[in-house]
Amino acid sequence: MKNSKRVNEIISWYEHENEGTKENIERLLNTGYLAGTGKLVILPVDQGFEHGPSKSFVPNPDAFDPDYHFNFAIEAGCNAYAAPLGFIEHGAKKYSKQLPLILKLNNSDSLYGGDPVQVMTSSVDDAVRLGCAAVGFSIYPGSNSSPEMYSELRQITIEAKSKGLAVVVWSYPRGGKLNKEDEAAFDVVSYAAHIAAQMGANIIKIKPPTSHVSKQDILDIYSKNNVKLDNLSDRIAHCIQSSFNGKRIVIFSGGPAKGKEEILQEIGEIAKGGGFGSIVGRNSFQRPFNEGVSLMREIMDIYKSA
């Protein structure tokens, strides 16, 4: 497929990468319903590991089956499908040529009672073996374990890119001195996006930020410099600006299950603010298959017309 003008523009931001990594970024941008638009909608199904199968799949029991998610992502026209080793391994041989796969290399589980931390559950070699286009890796800026996570991410990034894979970073502030409200604060989320960009992420995944600002001195800076934070679209635009002035792909999490109108309103604000797309899990696969596919297409149409 010949690249669109927009895809070529995006790829020009990654000229420092080797040909294999650039080709895989191109593949992500040239797959599915949004191919060529420069926008991405990805299906992530790491919730079974992170939150447990009961919370994740009981609302739609068909989703216990790994094949369900591959077929769902293909039918919906997603740019890619991201999951931990077991789900990816189950269907990689059958589906990897139809759908770019992102292997989530580290994960956490809700049974663990200590400080927030993710541990390695698969490897870059697994991603290569399974024909993946990219690896995914979570960091928790602000947590007591963040120094180790940054060091681990750096090594993973070097290895993955040397083998021609793209790197997707879930950058989720939590733990340490951050309270629950701070995790999605405007200043904290934009900071997390910038950290991921500085760590070499090709694609950055963050939460849509709230209007809360965690620190008074930063609020004073925003006020003095007329930084807008009342509307979600303005907050999204600042997160994009914080990611090398928009020269890194930034996508936004779908978050907990919610009503269709609330989802579409949020997506509209993300698109208006210049977001590159969304990574939508529970809000899609917890619905019946056709309903979920229809919702994903409505989300994609918003991005397509932005």
N, C-alpha and C positions, 0 to 999 in steps of 0.2 A: 504494500500500500504506500502510495506517495504521500509524504507528509503535507499537511495543510500549512499555511503561513503561520498560524498560531502555534502549532506543534514545533515548527522549526524555530520560532522565537524562543519557546521554552527550552528546547534542546540547546540553544546557544548559551544558556546560563550554565550548562554542564560540560563545557568544552574541556574542563580539566579532567574529566573522567575518561576511562578507557573505552574502546569501541563496544565491548560487550555490555558494560553498564549502560552506556547511552542507548544501545539497541533495546535493552530491556525497559528503559524509561519510555522510549518510543512505543514499544509494544503495549505498555500499560495505557498510553495516551491514544493508541490507535485500535483499541479493542472495544467491542460492545456498542451500545446505543449512542454513546457520547463520543465515539471515535472521531478524532480530528478537531474536536471543539476546544481542547485544552482543559476540559473538565473531567473529573473522576468521581464515580460512585462505586464504592467497594463494599462487598459483603464480608464482614468479619464474624467468625463463629469461634471465638475463644471463651465465650461466656460459660460453657459447660465446665471448663477447667477453673475459670476465675470465680464463678458464683455457684457452681454445682448444677448437675443435670436436672434436678427437680425444679429449681427456679427458672432454668433456661428453656427446658423442652416440654414440661408437662402442659403448658398452655396450648401447644401444638405437637402432639405426640409423634407425628410424622418426622419431626425434626430430630428425633433420637437417631435416625438413620443417616450416616455420613453422606450417602449418595444424594439425599434430599438437597443438601446445601450446594453441591456442585450443579445439580440440575436447576435449582432455583436461580443461582447466579447466572447461568447461561441463558435461561429463559427470560430473566429480567433484563439482560443486556448489560450486566455489570462489567466494569473495566478489569476487575480482578476479584479473587477470593482469598481471604487470609484466615489461617487457622493454625493451631498447634500440630505437632507431628502426627498424632494418630489419625485425625481426620484427613490431613493432606496425604499421608502415606496410603490411606485406604483407596483414594480415587485418583492419585496422580497419574498412574499409567494410562488410565482410561480417558482422563479429562484434560491433561496438561497442555495438549496441543490446541484445544478449543478455548481455553480460559487461562490467563496468566495467574499463577499461584504465588502467594506470599506466605512463606513459612515463618510463623511466630516462634522465635528462638528461645525466649524466656517467658515465664508465666508465674502467676501467684495463685494461691487458693484461699478461699474464705475460711477454711478450717484452721489455718495458722493464726496464732494469737499474738505474735510479736509485732515489732515495728514493720511498716510497709516495706516489702522487699520482693523482687522477682528473682527467680533462679533459672539457670540454663536447663532447658528440657529437650533441646535438640541442637544441631550444629550446622555450620555453613556447608559442610560436606553432605549432610542430609538434604539440604536445599538443592545442591548440585545434582545429587543422585536422583532426586524426584522431579527434576526439570523445572524448578521454580524460576520465576522472573526476578524475585526479590526476597529479602529476608526482612522480618519485622522484629523490633526490639523495643522494650519499654524502659524508660527511665523515670524516676520519681524526684525531680528537682525539689530541694528542701528537706528531703528525708535524711535520716542519719546514715543511710546506706548509699546516698548519692555519689560520694567520691568513688566507691568501688564500682558502682554501676557505670559511671562515666569511663572509668578505666577499661571495664569489660566491653563497653560499646566501642571504644576506640579500636580495640583489637579485633572485634567482630567486623567493624567497618573496613579495616585494612584487608582482612581476609576475604570478605564478601566481594569487595570491588576488584580485588586481584583475580577473582574467579568470574568476573563479568556480571555480578548480580547488583541490582539496585538495593538501596537501604532505606527502609521506612521506619521512622522513629515515633513511637507513642510517647509523648512528653507530657506527663501527668503530675503536676505538683501535689505532694501530700507528705504527711509525717513531719517529724522534727518540730519546729516552732509554729508550723502552719495549723490553724484551726480549720474546721470543715468549711466555713464560709470563704476562707482564703484560697482554698484549692481551685476555685473557679473565678477568683478575683481578676479584674481587668489587668492590673499591673503584673500579677503573678503569672497569668496565662501567657501574656505577651512576652514575658521574660523566659518562660519555658520554651516558647517557640524559637526565640533567639538562641537559647542554649543548644537546641537540637540542630539549628542551622550551623552554628559554630562547630558542632561535633561532626559535621560532614553528612548530615542526613540529606538524601535526595528528595524524600517526601516526608512531611512533618504532620503528625496527627495530634490535635489538641482539642480541648473542650470549648464550646462557645462560651466566651467570658461574660460574667455578670457585670453590673455597674459598680459593684463593691470594689473599693481600693484598699489594699491591706495596710498601707503605711501612709501616715500623714504627710511626710516629706514628699512622697511621690504625688499625692493628691495636690499638694501645693504647686509642684512643677506642672501638673496637668492644668490647673487653674490659671497659672501665670501664662502658659503658652496656648491657652484656648483649645486644649485637646478635648474633643467631644466624647462623652461616654454614656449619654442617656439612651441612645438607640443602639440596638444590637448591631445594626449594619455599620455604625461608626466604630464600634468596638472591634468588629471583625476586620475592618479596614486597618486599624492600628496594629492588630496581630500580623496582618499581611505585611505592613510596613516594617514591623520589627523583624521580619524574616528576610533580611537583605533587600528591603524596599521592594518586596514582591518578586524577587528573583529566586525564590524557592517555592516549590509546590506545597501549599498548606491546605489540609483537609480537616474537617471537623466531625467529632463523634456525634452519634445520634442520641446517646444517653439512654436512660431508663425508658421502658415502654410508656407511651402516651397516646392521646387521641390524634386522629388523622389531621384535623384542622390545625392543631398546635404544631404538629410536625411540619406541615407544609408552610405555615407562617414562619417558623424558624428557618427553614430552608430558603425561603424568599429573602429573609434578612441576610443570611450568609451569602447568597448570590449577589445581592445588592451591594454588600460590602467588599466584593471582589474575591470571595472564597473560591478555591479551586475545586471544591466538591465536598462530599460527605462519605463517611464510612458508617453504614447503617446496618445494625445487627438485630437486636431484639425487636425493634419496631417493624422489622420486615419478616423474619422467620418465625415469630410467634403468632403471626396471622396465618389463616389458611392459604395454601399455595397461590391460588389465583388472585386472592385479595392482596397478598404480599407483593406479587409481581406487579399488579396494577398500581400499588402505592409507589413502588420503586420507579416505575415509568413516569408517574406524576412528578416525583422528585427530580428525575433526569430532565423532564421537559422544562422545569423551572430553570435548571442550570443551562439547558440548551438555548433558552430564549434570553438569558441574562446578557 
